[in-house]
Amino acid sequence: YATNSPGLHRTLFVKLPLVPTPESERVYNGKNWWLDEPEVLFNLIGQTCPFRVPKCYFSDFSPESTNFIHIWEGLDFEKEYVPSRPWVLAKPGLKNRDYELPNDGLERYLAFMRRLGHFSGATQTGKLGELGRLRELFEFADLLPWPTNAAERKERAAWMKMPENQQGVLARAQPAVGMAQMNCHTASQLILYVAPQLFPAKFRDAAVLKKLCTEVVHVQQYAEDISFYSSGMPELMSLSHQNTQLDNAVFFHTDEACTQWDCCILDWAAVRGGPPHPAIGANLIGGAEPRMLEGGGVEKCAAAWTQGYHEAGGSEKVTLDRVLSIIKLGMATGASGLMGFLRTIQNNVPFTDPRWKTFKDRWDPEINDNYVRRAAVAQMNHVLETWASPKVDLYGHFKRWLADNKDIIFERPAVDVEMPRKAPGSK
């Protein structure tokens, strides 16, 4: 605005889509993930959130073209990642560059998770608006029938023993299993043949990589059961942010000693209703540094979310153990999609392109300074390192979860994951 006026900002930020290119995800995501309408609707309720979101002045989108525009207040940032005074915005980090932040961004994650817990609690308690009305405006996942008492568990066990029901479960699992196999094949081509120098040496061993891929596919065989478990508590059904990586929030201190972090949450594209933790898990395994996760980061993030949820009035039925379990299962199920995300960069640099051999390593500027390539390659590295970590123990957690629920989950036949045997385009 040209002149000062109470409540109006003189510096505004305009969000527009990039010019479409072969490498851009914009049109695909706009049409397949329906990103834009929820963000426009969220702008209408954003000021009711229990934390700061940028003030929105105008917002609109076209479902036909996926074109959109959002006009928000502009934000000013300090030049330091850790400012020396409170109530100023710290220098923002970039996606998949958490390693540039102190402690790999752990303190920021904890502030982010606590506020996401506040958001779920506020949804549950009606502070964002009447829940029935929110369900009309935003897409909400269905509450799924995971047993909550002994009688329901006995009924579920009897249902699951029926051969016709087992056949139905197996048939419904085929798309997820098939997609996981395809995603593993894509990732294995890149790691074994196209550009092995971009990945840790131990994963360039075909046997090691096949074991990891077999475990990833095994998890996807139980995707329906995991979804029922994750979506089986009405107390967890809330509006949730779908892209909970650190570049989608801005951070500041709230005390003079600059020890307490808080955040303002951005980028509400695809906000939807359902359990928030599968998305949190998938974003942790893709976005966070593995060494931060290995140092107790997963457990600390789960604790911060649970604390925030209860602070906002959320039900005490939601326990830290349940939250942590769903987050870890979300990390395990999210691994397959991140492997498939590698196909995005093929639109610009096909696997047959000789340029792949010219990239020195994952830190090569042609990779690390290119947003899409960095996101795809870094997230794949994160999946490999986190999955293999005995401290995070994603596959071990999955197997223990299966054992704990063996009375209501039947064993699936093993899937032999076929690995690529040659480079793409070779004879």
Residue pairs with C-beta under 8 A, 6 or more apart in sequence:
1 8
1 9
1 10
2 10
4 10
9 55
9 73
9 74
11 73
11 74
11 76
12 57
12 71
12 72
12 73
12 74
13 54
13 71
13 72
13 73
13 74
13 75
14 69
14 70
14 71
15 68
15 69
15 70
15 71
15 72
16 68
16 69
17 26
17 30
17 66
17 67
17 68
18 24
18 26
20 26
20 27
21 348
22 347
22 348
23 344
23 345
23 347
23 348
23 372
24 372
25 344
25 372
26 66
27 66
29 35
30 36
30 66
30 68
31 66
33 270
34 139
34 270
35 269
35 270
36 61
36 63
36 66
36 68
36 269
37 61
37 63
38 138
38 139
38 268
38 269
38 270
38 271
38 272
39 59
39 61
39 68
39 70
39 267
39 268
39 269
39 270
39 271
40 59
40 60
40 61
40 68
40 70
41 137
41 138
42 268
42 271
43 56
43 59
43 70
43 268
45 128
45 129
46 53
46 54
46 56
46 268
47 53
47 55
48 122
48 127
48 128
48 129
49 119
49 122
49 128
49 265
50 115
50 118
50 119
50 121
50 122
50 127
50 312
51 115
51 118
51 119
51 262
51 263
51 264
51 265
52 264
53 264
53 265
53 266
53 268
54 72
54 73
54 75
54 264
54 266
55 72
55 73
56 70
56 71
56 72
57 71
57 72
57 73
58 69
58 70
58 71
59 68
59 69
59 70
59 71
60 68
60 69
61 67
61 68
61 69
62 68
75 89
75 250
75 264
76 88
76 89
77 89
77 90
77 91
77 92
77 250
78 88
78 89
78 90
78 91
79 91
80 90
80 91
81 90
81 91
81 93
81 100
81 101
81 102
82 90
82 102
82 258
83 89
83 90
83 252
83 253
83 258
84 258
85 253
85 258
86 252
86 253
86 254
86 255
86 256
86 258
87 252
87 253
87 254
88 252
88 253
89 250
89 251
89 252
89 264
90 250
90 251
90 252
90 253
92 247
92 250
92 251
93 100
93 101
93 105
93 108
93 246
93 247
94 100
94 247
95 245
95 246
95 247
95 287
95 371
95 374
95 375
96 245
96 287
96 374
96 375
96 378
96 379
96 382
97 374
98 104
98 105
98 246
98 287
98 288
98 289
98 292
99 289
101 108
101 246
103 292
104 288
104 289
104 291
104 292
104 297
105 246
105 288
105 289
105 292
106 292
106 295
106 297
106 300
107 261
108 246
108 249
108 251
108 261
108 263
109 246
109 288
109 292
109 297
109 300
109 301
109 304
110 261
110 300
110 301
110 304
111 249
111 251
111 261
111 262
111 263
111 304
112 244
112 246
112 249
112 263
112 265
113 244
113 280
113 301
113 302
113 304
113 305
113 308
114 304
114 305
114 307
114 308
114 311
115 249
115 262
115 263
115 265
115 308
116 240
116 241
116 244
116 265
116 276
116 280
116 305
116 308
117 304
117 305
117 306
117 307
117 308
117 309
117 310
117 311
117 312
117 314
118 308
118 309
118 311
118 312
119 128
119 238
119 239
119 240
119 241
119 265
119 276
119 312
120 236
120 238
120 239
120 240
120 276
120 305
120 309
120 312
120 314
121 127
121 238
121 308
121 309
121 310
121 311
121 312
121 313
121 314
122 128
122 312
122 313
123 131
123 134
123 238
123 239
123 273
124 131
124 235
124 237
124 238
124 312
124 313
124 314
124 315
125 312
125 313
125 314
127 312
127 313
128 134
128 239
134 140
134 239
134 273
135 273
138 239
138 271
138 272
138 273
139 272
139 273
140 237
140 272
140 273
140 274
141 231
141 237
141 272
141 273
141 274
141 275
142 231
143 231
143 232
143 234
143 237
144 227
144 228
144 231
144 232
145 152
145 156
145 228
145 232
146 228
146 229
146 231
146 232
146 233
147 153
147 155
147 156
147 232
147 408
148 232
148 233
153 407
153 408
156 408
157 407
157 408
159 165
160 166
160 169
160 408
160 409
160 410
161 410
166 410
169 224
169 410
170 412
172 224
173 220
173 221
173 222
173 223
173 224
173 412
176 220
176 221
176 223
176 224
176 336
177 217
177 220
177 221
177 415
179 220
179 336
179 340
180 216
180 217
180 220
180 336
181 217
181 415
181 417
181 418
182 340
183 336
183 337
183 339
183 340
184 213
184 216
184 217
184 336
184 339
184 417
185 418
185 419
185 420
186 339
186 340
186 342
186 343
187 213
187 339
187 340
187 342
187 380
188 206
188 209
188 210
188 213
188 419
188 420
189 351
189 420
189 423
189 424
190 198
190 199
190 342
190 351
190 380
191 198
191 199
191 203
191 204
191 209
191 380
192 204
192 206
192 209
192 419
192 420
193 420
193 422
193 423
193 424
193 426
194 351
194 356
194 423
194 424
195 356
195 357
195 359
196 204
197 359
197 360
197 361
198 359
198 361
198 362
198 367
198 377
198 381
199 362
199 380
199 381
199 384
200 381
200 384
200 385
202 208
202 388
203 209
203 212
203 384
203 388
206 419
209 419
210 417
210 419
212 384
212 387
212 388
213 417
213 419
214 415
214 416
214 417
215 387
215 395
216 332
216 335
216 336
216 339
216 387
217 336
217 415
217 417
218 398
218 412
218 414
218 415
219 226
219 332
219 333
219 335
219 336
219 395
219 398
220 333
220 336
221 412
221 415
222 398
222 402
222 409
222 412
223 333
225 405
225 409
226 329
226 333
227 278
229 325
229 326
229 329
229 401
229 405
230 236
230 275
230 277
230 278
230 326
230 329
230 330
231 237
231 274
231 275
233 275
233 317
233 318
233 322
235 314
235 315
235 317
235 318
236 275
236 276
236 277
236 318
236 326
237 273
237 274
237 275
238 273
238 274
238 275
238 276
239 271
239 272
239 273
240 271
240 272
240 273
240 274
240 275
240 276
240 279
241 248
241 265
241 268
241 271
241 276
241 279
242 269
242 270
242 271
242 272
242 279
243 267
243 269
243 270
243 279
243 283
244 279
244 280
244 283
244 284
244 287
245 283
245 286
245 287
245 288
246 287
248 265
248 266
248 267
249 263
249 264
249 265
249 266
250 263
250 264
250 266
251 261
251 262
251 263
251 264
252 261
252 262
252 263
252 264
253 259
253 260
253 261
253 262
254 260
254 261
254 262
275 326
276 305
277 305
277 323
277 326
277 327
277 330
278 326
278 329
278 330
278 333
278 334
279 330
280 301
280 305
280 327
280 330
281 326
281 327
281 328
281 329
281 330
281 331
281 332
281 333
281 334
282 330
282 331
282 333
282 334
282 337
282 338
283 334
284 293
284 297
284 298
284 301
284 327
284 331
285 293
285 331
285 334
285 335
285 338
285 382
285 383
285 386
285 387
285 394
286 334
286 338
286 379
286 382
286 383
287 379
287 382
288 297
288 382
289 382
290 382
290 385
290 386
290 389
290 392
293 386
293 389
293 392
294 386
294 389
294 391
294 392
295 391
298 324
298 327
298 328
298 331
298 392
299 324
301 327
302 320
302 323
302 324
302 327
303 320
303 324
305 323
306 318
306 319
306 320
306 323
309 318
309 323
310 316
310 318
325 397
325 401
328 392
328 394
328 397
328 398
329 397
329 398
329 401
331 386
331 392
331 394
332 394
332 395
332 397
332 398
335 383
335 387
335 394
338 379
338 380
338 382
338 383
339 380
339 383
341 375
341 376
341 379
341 380
342 376
342 377
342 380
344 372
344 376
345 372
345 373
345 376
345 377
348 372
349 355
349 356
349 373
350 424
351 423
351 424
351 425
352 424
352 425
355 366
358 366
359 366
359 367
361 367
362 368
362 377
362 378
362 381
366 373
367 373
367 374
367 377
368 374
368 378
386 392
386 394
387 394
387 395
390 396
402 409
